[in-house]
């Protein structure tokens, strides 16, 4: 990645019984990525589409930072959103997931309209960028759409720095009540995390965005030092 002082981890272990790569989450002693303008932590290359992933957690929350410099993948994320899936048992079950963004207004947006950038619009009101997200359970079988402010414990945003698109998400490790959404895992356990885009193309997307993107990693959640 150009002009970025981000550590890349080249080595990974093979999870027992499968070919998923296991990466180690970092203990979050400071604010999680979704509360910072830009992510921090160790980024692991996902091996394709110029994309990287970092994961941090504390005793209550897990935060992921997904970045890409691939223009086609950026088009796909901005036009159709990106799914982040969680499997609390480790693997690829799509037990719980978030799709964001889903509320871009008008024609497909460009990078200059990414929330958090000068001149962009972000705030309450149907159809504005950054308002809504979708929460999925049981793969694609069940989902609900919410304004971001109406889902306690979830924090999500998309930002841009130079030619890099940055997606930040924080979710609780444990849920409290039937209306809560959480990973349902504890520090020290291994959970599956998947990054996925849709495989359909919308008007205005570039030819480079046609290919879908789907990558899974097993992540060992950090235990308190």
C-alpha positions as CSV (number, residue, x, y, z in Angstrom):
1,X,0.0,0.0,0.0
2,X,1.4,3.3,-1.1
3,X,2.5,5.8,1.6
4,X,1.2,3.7,4.5
5,X,3.2,2.8,7.6
6,X,1.3,-0.4,8.3
7,X,2.9,-3.7,9.5
8,X,2.1,-6.7,7.3
9,X,2.2,-10.2,8.7
10,X,3.3,-12.7,6.2
11,X,3.1,-15.9,8.3
12,X,0.0,-17.8,9.3
13,X,-0.8,-21.2,10.8
14,X,-3.1,-23.8,9.4
15,X,-6.2,-24.5,11.5
16,X,-6.7,-28.1,12.6
17,X,-9.1,-29.9,10.3
18,X,-9.4,-27.2,7.6
19,X,-7.4,-25.0,5.3
20,X,-8.4,-21.6,6.8
21,X,-5.6,-19.4,7.9
22,X,-5.5,-18.5,11.5
23,X,-4.6,-15.0,12.4
24,X,-4.2,-13.5,15.9
25,X,-6.3,-10.6,17.1
26,X,-4.5,-7.9,19.1
27,X,-5.6,-6.8,22.6
28,X,-7.2,-3.4,22.3
29,X,-5.8,-1.4,25.2
30,X,-7.0,1.9,23.6
31,X,-10.0,3.0,21.6
32,X,-11.1,0.3,19.0
33,X,-10.6,1.2,15.3
34,X,-14.2,2.4,14.8
35,X,-13.7,5.1,17.3
36,X,-10.5,6.4,15.6
37,X,-10.2,8.4,12.3
38,X,-8.0,5.7,10.9
39,X,-7.3,2.1,12.0
40,X,-4.2,1.0,13.9
41,X,-2.8,-2.4,14.6
42,X,-1.3,-5.2,12.5
43,X,-2.7,-5.7,9.1
44,X,-2.6,-9.1,7.3
45,X,-2.7,-9.3,3.5
46,X,-5.8,-11.3,2.3
47,X,-3.8,-12.4,-0.7
48,X,-6.0,-10.8,-3.4
49,X,-7.6,-7.6,-4.7
50,X,-5.0,-5.5,-2.7
51,X,-6.9,-6.0,0.5
52,X,-5.8,-6.2,4.2
53,X,-7.5,-7.1,7.5
54,X,-6.7,-6.2,11.1
55,X,-8.6,-7.4,14.1
56,X,-8.5,-6.1,17.7
57,X,-10.6,-7.0,20.8
58,X,-10.9,-6.4,24.5
59,X,-13.1,-8.2,27.0
60,X,-16.3,-6.8,25.6
61,X,-15.9,-5.9,21.9
62,X,-14.2,-7.0,18.7
63,X,-13.2,-4.5,16.0
64,X,-12.1,-5.2,12.4
65,X,-10.5,-2.8,9.9
66,X,-10.7,-3.9,6.3
67,X,-8.8,-1.9,3.7
68,X,-8.4,-2.1,-0.1
69,X,-6.6,-0.1,-2.8
70,X,-8.4,-2.0,-5.6
71,X,-10.6,0.5,-7.6
72,X,-13.0,-2.2,-8.7
73,X,-13.5,-3.6,-5.2
74,X,-14.0,0.0,-3.9
75,X,-16.7,0.5,-6.5
76,X,-18.5,-2.7,-5.4
77,X,-18.4,-1.7,-1.7
78,X,-19.7,1.8,-2.4
79,X,-22.4,0.7,-4.7
80,X,-23.7,-2.4,-2.9
81,X,-22.1,-2.5,0.5
82,X,-19.9,-5.3,1.9
83,X,-20.9,-8.2,4.2
84,X,-18.8,-9.0,7.3
85,X,-19.7,-12.4,8.6
86,X,-18.9,-14.0,12.0
87,X,-18.9,-17.7,13.0
88,X,-18.4,-18.0,16.7
89,X,-17.2,-21.6,16.4
90,X,-14.5,-20.9,13.8
91,X,-15.2,-21.7,10.2
92,X,-17.5,-20.3,7.6
93,X,-21.1,-20.7,8.8
94,X,-22.3,-17.1,8.3
95,X,-24.0,-17.2,11.7
96,X,-24.2,-13.4,12.1
97,X,-23.4,-10.7,9.7
98,X,-23.5,-7.0,8.9
99,X,-24.0,-5.4,5.5
100,X,-22.9,-1.7,5.1
101,X,-23.4,0.7,3.4
102,X,-26.9,0.2,2.1
103,X,-28.4,3.7,1.8
104,X,-26.5,5.6,-0.8
105,X,-28.8,8.1,-2.5
106,X,-29.2,8.8,-6.2
107,X,-26.8,7.4,-8.6
108,X,-23.9,5.2,-7.5
109,X,-21.5,7.2,-5.3
110,X,-17.9,8.0,-6.0
111,X,-15.0,8.1,-3.6
112,X,-15.5,11.9,-3.0
113,X,-18.8,11.1,-1.3
114,X,-17.4,8.7,1.3
115,X,-18.6,9.6,4.8
116,X,-16.1,11.5,6.9
117,X,-14.6,13.3,3.9
118,X,-14.8,17.0,3.3
119,X,-17.9,17.9,1.3
120,X,-19.6,14.5,2.0
121,X,-23.0,14.2,3.7
122,X,-23.6,12.0,6.8
123,X,-26.4,12.1,9.2
124,X,-30.0,11.1,9.9
125,X,-32.5,10.8,7.0
126,X,-33.5,7.9,4.7
127,X,-31.3,7.6,1.7
128,X,-28.3,9.5,2.8
129,X,-24.9,7.8,2.8
130,X,-23.9,6.3,6.1
131,X,-27.4,6.0,7.6
132,X,-28.4,2.4,7.4
133,X,-27.0,-1.1,7.9
134,X,-28.5,-4.6,7.6
135,X,-28.0,-7.2,10.3
136,X,-28.1,-10.9,9.1
137,X,-28.6,-14.1,11.0
138,X,-28.6,-17.7,9.7
139,X,-26.7,-16.7,6.5
140,X,-29.0,-14.8,4.2
141,X,-32.2,-16.3,5.5
142,X,-33.0,-13.6,8.1
143,X,-32.1,-9.9,8.0
144,X,-33.3,-6.6,9.3
145,X,-32.5,-3.0,8.3
146,X,-31.7,-0.3,10.8
147,X,-30.4,3.2,11.1
148,X,-26.9,2.9,12.6
149,X,-28.0,4.8,15.7
150,X,-30.7,2.2,16.4
151,X,-28.4,-0.8,16.9
152,X,-26.7,-0.4,20.3
153,X,-23.2,-1.7,20.5
154,X,-22.6,-1.8,16.7
155,X,-20.3,0.9,15.2
156,X,-19.5,1.0,11.5
157,X,-18.1,3.4,9.0
158,X,-16.4,3.8,5.7
159,X,-13.5,6.2,5.2
160,X,-11.0,7.1,2.6
161,X,-7.3,8.0,2.9
162,X,-5.5,8.7,-0.4
163,X,-6.2,5.7,-2.7
164,X,-7.3,3.4,0.1
165,X,-10.9,2.6,1.2
166,X,-11.1,1.8,4.9
167,X,-14.0,-0.1,6.4
168,X,-14.3,-0.1,10.2
169,X,-16.6,-2.3,12.3
170,X,-17.0,-2.9,16.0
171,X,-19.5,-5.5,17.5
172,X,-20.0,-6.8,21.0
173,X,-18.6,-10.1,21.9
174,X,-21.7,-11.0,24.0
175,X,-25.3,-10.0,23.5
176,X,-27.6,-8.7,26.2
177,X,-31.3,-9.2,25.5
178,X,-33.2,-10.6,22.5
179,X,-32.8,-7.4,20.4
180,X,-29.0,-7.4,20.7
181,X,-26.5,-8.6,18.1
182,X,-23.1,-10.0,19.0
183,X,-20.4,-12.4,17.9
184,X,-21.1,-14.7,20.9
185,X,-17.5,-15.6,21.6
186,X,-15.0,-14.9,24.3
187,X,-11.3,-13.7,24.5
188,X,-9.0,-16.6,23.7
189,X,-11.5,-18.4,21.5
190,X,-11.2,-18.8,17.7
191,X,-13.9,-17.2,15.6
192,X,-14.4,-17.2,11.8
193,X,-14.6,-13.8,10.1
194,X,-15.6,-13.5,6.5
195,X,-15.5,-10.5,4.1
196,X,-17.9,-10.8,1.1
197,X,-19.4,-8.7,-1.7
198,X,-22.4,-9.5,-3.9
199,X,-21.8,-11.1,-7.2
200,X,-24.3,-8.9,-9.2
201,X,-23.4,-5.7,-11.0
202,X,-25.4,-2.5,-10.9
203,X,-25.6,0.4,-13.3
204,X,-22.6,2.7,-13.1
205,X,-20.1,0.1,-11.7
206,X,-16.9,-0.3,-13.6
207,X,-15.9,-3.5,-15.4
208,X,-13.2,-4.1,-12.7
209,X,-15.9,-4.5,-10.0
210,X,-17.7,-7.4,-11.6
211,X,-15.8,-10.2,-9.8
212,X,-17.1,-10.9,-6.3
213,X,-14.8,-10.9,-3.3
214,X,-15.0,-13.5,-0.6
215,X,-12.3,-14.3,2.0
216,X,-12.6,-16.1,5.3
217,X,-10.1,-16.1,8.2
218,X,-10.1,-17.9,11.5
219,X,-9.1,-15.4,14.1
220,X,-8.0,-16.2,17.7
221,X,-9.4,-13.5,19.9
222,X,-6.8,-12.0,22.1
223,X,-6.9,-12.7,25.9
224,X,-6.2,-10.0,28.4
225,X,-2.4,-9.6,28.8
